[in-house]
Amino acid sequence: MYKILIPFFLFSFYLSHGQTTKIEYSLEIIMDKEKTINPTKIDLYNQLNESLKLISFNLVFNDTISKFYIPETNAIRTEQIAQAISFSGLEKPMYYFAGNTYAFGEKSLLKELTYLVKNEINKNWIVHNDTIRVNGYKCYKATSSYTNSSEKIFTDIVWFAPSIPTNFGPNGTGSLPGAILIFQHASNVYKAKKIVLNSDEKIDFKLTNKVISEKEYLDLWRKWEEDEFGTN
């Protein structure tokens, strides 16, 4: 199998200046059929998947920035919808700009909405020669392995389409020579279901707000918990 390691860099081809593309994704939890899963967990997965069908995830991007968010609907926010949004962890939009992801912090913690939490995006992928078609677009497979705090190794899998020239993807992924149309992280799979190459949607992000790191943000959370509940 042919593999190459790709460091992050700005690719020489982009969509024309000002042109915006929108990709709509679904999110599904998949079960590992090779593992024995107890019936209670299967029921939970099935319930969550039914809830996730009620929402979608939009990625909007131009040549310099992307926005990943759950679009607002006129539907009443039921318990099912709230469950799906909570599970996705995307209560507020996520932006990707200049190699980093940004998301608004909790206003009640930070006292104002002007803070952003910055996370560096994954910059290394191994590209394989496997291909599939997603929504008519030829996609190539790429993987990236990492170790969590318990020293367990995980592998993210993406399928990207070079014919949609960008280095953006869903949920903070990117730095590949093409739009990411499928992203699998553990048992969660984002899959593109609609692509609009010439969208009139605007991206409401300007890097004029105060920025704090994820570590600084978590430290604030711990201090807040200690002040409120006396925990250590």
FIMIRO-208608 format. One record per residue (C-alpha): residue number from 1; x, y, z. Coordinates in nm, 4 decimals, m for minus. Example, Ala and Ser with C-alpha at 12.3 -4.5 7.8 and 13.67 -1.06 7.14 Angstrom:
% FIMIRO-208608
num:px:py:pz
1:1.2300:m0.4500:0.7800;
2:1.3670:m0.1060:0.7140;
% end
This chain:
% FIMIRO-208608
num:px:py:pz
1:0.0000:0.0000:0.0000;
2:0.1335:0.3412:m0.0959;
3:0.1565:0.5860:0.1946;
4:0.2946:0.9349:0.2394;
5:0.3091:1.1606:0.5431;
6:0.1647:1.5039:0.4719;
7:0.2641:1.7974:0.6933;
8:0.0300:2.0954:0.7060;
9:0.0884:2.3601:0.4410;
10:m0.1132:2.5980:0.2284;
11:m0.1934:2.4258:m0.0963;
12:m0.1303:2.6140:m0.4186;
13:m0.4835:2.5713:m0.5455;
14:m0.7927:2.7203:m0.3872;
15:m1.1443:2.8187:m0.4722;
16:m1.1593:3.1637:m0.6257;
17:m1.1554:3.4517:m0.3782;
18:m1.4928:3.5058:m0.2160;
19:m1.6465:3.1845:m0.3497;
20:m1.8184:2.9865:m0.0766;
21:m1.8918:2.6145:m0.0646;
22:m2.1350:2.4446:0.1742;
23:m2.1352:2.0754:0.2641;
24:m2.4113:1.9233:0.4740;
25:m2.3223:1.6175:0.6845;
26:m2.5036:1.3532:0.8830;
27:m2.3623:1.1991:1.2001;
28:m2.4073:0.8321:1.2817;
29:m2.2775:0.6043:1.5558;
30:m2.1568:0.2735:1.4164;
31:m2.1144:m0.0444:1.6162;
32:m1.8151:m0.2746:1.5817;
33:m1.9701:m0.6000:1.4635;
34:m1.6601:m0.7932:1.5687;
35:m1.7099:m0.6979:1.9334;
36:m1.9764:m0.8232:2.1688;
37:m2.1932:m0.5304:2.2731;
38:m2.4527:m0.5693:2.5463;
39:m2.8184:m0.5124:2.4464;
40:m2.8518:m0.2031:2.6657;
41:m2.5693:m0.0296:2.4792;
42:m2.7170:m0.1328:2.1439;
43:m3.0501:0.0213:2.2437;
44:m2.8703:0.3408:2.3476;
45:m2.6860:0.3591:2.0147;
46:m3.0107:0.3067:1.8262;
47:m3.1872:0.5793:2.0249;
48:m2.9008:0.8226:1.9689;
49:m2.8943:0.7492:1.5961;
50:m3.2676:0.8187:1.5731;
51:m3.2088:1.1509:1.7523;
52:m2.9143:1.2384:1.5262;
53:m3.1382:1.2009:1.2202;
54:m3.3257:1.5108:1.3396;
55:m3.0257:1.7423:1.2976;
56:m2.7590:1.8045:1.0350;
57:m2.4140:1.9614:1.0355;
58:m2.3013:2.2275:0.7907;
59:m1.9468:2.3058:0.6807;
60:m1.9187:2.6403:0.5024;
61:m1.5827:2.7549:0.3686;
62:m1.4032:2.9861:0.1276;
63:m1.0336:3.0095:0.0461;
64:m0.9239:3.1134:0.3959;
65:m1.1735:3.0107:0.6637;
66:m1.4395:2.7533:0.7461;
67:m1.7357:2.7347:0.9820;
68:m1.8811:2.4071:1.1132;
69:m2.2170:2.4327:1.2871;
70:m2.5642:2.2909:1.3424;
71:m2.8089:2.5086:1.1461;
72:m3.1055:2.6503:1.3307;
73:m3.4470:2.5213:1.2317;
74:m3.8025:2.6336:1.2931;
75:m3.8697:2.3049:1.4692;
76:m3.9296:2.3067:1.8425;
77:m3.6177:2.1954:2.0303;
78:m3.7439:1.8668:2.1640;
79:m3.5676:1.6439:2.4135;
80:m3.4521:1.4261:2.1225;
81:m3.2972:1.7210:1.9388;
82:m3.1338:1.8470:2.2580;
83:m2.9910:1.4983:2.3157;
84:m2.8472:1.4865:1.9648;
85:m2.6869:1.8316:1.9924;
86:m2.5430:1.7501:2.3339;
87:m2.3953:1.4226:2.2063;
88:m2.2340:1.5972:1.9084;
89:m2.0607:1.8475:2.1371;
90:m2.1307:2.1223:1.8829;
91:m2.3446:2.3602:2.0859;
92:m2.1682:2.6563:1.9242;
93:m2.0040:2.7024:1.5813;
94:m1.6466:2.5878:1.5258;
95:m1.4192:2.7944:1.3001;
96:m1.0951:2.6928:1.1296;
97:m0.8531:2.9675:1.0357;
98:m0.4782:2.9780:0.9698;
99:m0.4138:2.6245:1.0958;
100:m0.6166:2.6439:1.4177;
101:m0.9731:2.5738:1.5261;
102:m1.1713:2.8241:1.7319;
103:m1.4957:2.7937:1.9265;
104:m1.6754:3.0333:2.1584;
105:m1.6271:2.9568:2.5260;
106:m1.9107:2.9332:2.7756;
107:m2.0394:3.2857:2.8377;
108:m2.1414:3.2137:3.1962;
109:m1.7832:3.1089:3.2754;
110:m1.5988:3.3766:3.0816;
111:m1.8488:3.6559:3.1604;
112:m1.8498:3.7648:2.7959;
113:m1.8821:3.6108:2.4508;
114:m1.5649:3.7679:2.3162;
115:m1.3392:3.4802:2.4192;
116:m1.2441:3.2039:2.1802;
117:m1.0793:2.8740:2.2612;
118:m0.7996:2.7829:2.0214;
119:m0.7018:2.4248:1.9332;
120:m0.4312:2.3356:1.6857;
121:m0.5665:2.1214:1.4033;
122:m0.4298:1.7769:1.3172;
123:m0.1505:1.8389:1.0672;
124:m0.0263:1.4887:0.9841;
125:m0.2061:1.2306:0.7755;
126:m0.1034:0.9102:0.6043;
127:m0.2648:0.8960:0.2587;
128:m0.3526:0.5522:0.1187;
129:m0.4305:0.4478:m0.2367;
130:m0.7837:0.3261:m0.1478;
131:m1.0630:0.5153:m0.3243;
132:m1.4420:0.5325:m0.3030;
133:m1.7085:0.7652:m0.4426;
134:m1.9086:0.9899:m0.2131;
135:m2.1909:1.1926:m0.3677;
136:m2.0300:1.1332:m0.7063;
137:m1.6860:1.2600:m0.5984;
138:m1.3803:1.0353:m0.6077;
139:m1.2309:1.0264:m0.2587;
140:m0.8995:0.9025:m0.1223;
141:m0.8479:0.7492:0.2191;
142:m0.6244:0.9057:0.4844;
143:m0.5583:0.8001:0.8434;
144:m0.4051:0.9570:1.1515;
145:m0.3231:0.7721:1.4737;
146:m0.2971:0.9209:1.8200;
147:m0.2717:0.8103:2.1829;
148:m0.5192:0.9211:2.4477;
149:m0.4492:0.9901:2.8149;
150:m0.4864:0.6183:2.8919;
151:m0.2170:0.5400:2.6325;
152:m0.4702:0.3662:2.4101;
153:m0.4056:0.4104:2.0377;
154:m0.6899:0.5381:1.8183;
155:m0.6994:0.5945:1.4441;
156:m0.9088:0.8583:1.2691;
157:m1.0162:0.7742:0.9142;
158:m1.1160:1.0286:0.6496;
159:m1.2074:1.0226:0.2817;
160:m1.1212:1.3431:0.0969;
161:m1.2093:1.4686:m0.2506;
162:m0.9258:1.6482:m0.4372;
163:m1.1788:1.7727:m0.6948;
164:m1.3180:2.0021:m0.4219;
165:m0.9941:2.1969:m0.3680;
166:m0.9733:2.3048:m0.0064;
167:m0.7991:2.1928:0.3118;
168:m1.1121:2.2014:0.5304;
169:m1.3259:1.9253:0.6773;
170:m1.5962:1.8634:0.9406;
171:m1.5505:1.8946:1.3159;
172:m1.2065:2.0563:1.3089;
173:m1.0468:1.8210:1.0580;
174:m0.8460:1.9389:0.7605;
175:m0.4972:1.9926:0.6173;
176:m0.5512:1.7532:0.3255;
177:m0.5578:1.8443:m0.0464;
178:m0.9346:1.8227:m0.0809;
179:m1.2589:1.8522:0.1126;
180:m1.3151:1.5774:0.3682;
181:m1.6469:1.4108:0.2857;
182:m1.6312:1.1292:0.5427;
183:m1.4715:1.1518:0.8864;
184:m1.4678:0.8589:1.1290;
185:m1.3559:0.9268:1.4846;
186:m1.3911:0.6168:1.7048;
187:m1.7539:0.5047:1.6510;
188:m1.8760:0.8427:1.5220;
189:m1.9002:0.8930:1.1456;
190:m1.9706:1.2220:0.9669;
191:m2.0756:1.1727:0.6051;
192:m2.1494:1.4376:0.3406;
193:m2.5054:1.4175:0.2115;
194:m2.5354:1.7440:0.0163;
195:m2.2726:1.9653:m0.1514;
196:m2.3363:2.3197:m0.2767;
197:m2.0318:2.4497:m0.4650;
198:m2.1554:2.8079:m0.5044;
199:m2.3315:2.8993:m0.1819;
200:m2.4363:3.2533:m0.0912;
201:m2.3875:3.1871:0.2816;
202:m2.1488:3.4201:0.4647;
203:m1.9026:3.3266:0.7403;
204:m1.9441:3.5499:1.0455;
205:m1.5958:3.5265:1.1965;
206:m1.3325:3.7913:1.2602;
207:m1.0207:3.7268:1.4636;
208:m1.0603:4.0416:1.6710;
209:m1.1707:3.8683:1.9913;
210:m0.9510:3.7782:2.2859;
211:m0.8197:3.4225:2.2472;
212:m0.7382:3.1755:2.5233;
213:m0.5952:2.8265:2.4868;
214:m0.7828:2.5061:2.5632;
215:m0.5620:2.4531:2.8702;
216:m0.6407:2.8030:3.0011;
217:m1.0081:2.7387:2.9436;
218:m0.9994:2.4061:3.1311;
219:m0.8108:2.5729:3.4161;
220:m1.0920:2.8276:3.4418;
221:m1.3444:2.5439:3.4551;
222:m1.1543:2.3738:3.7377;
223:m1.1330:2.6985:3.9340;
224:m1.5051:2.7576:3.8832;
225:m1.5832:2.4046:4.0096;
226:m1.3637:2.4582:4.3135;
227:m1.5318:2.7921:4.3918;
228:m1.8830:2.6550:4.3375;
229:m1.8570:2.3051:4.4830;
230:m1.5335:2.2994:4.6780;
231:m1.3914:2.0204:4.4622;
232:m1.0219:1.9657:4.3988;
% end
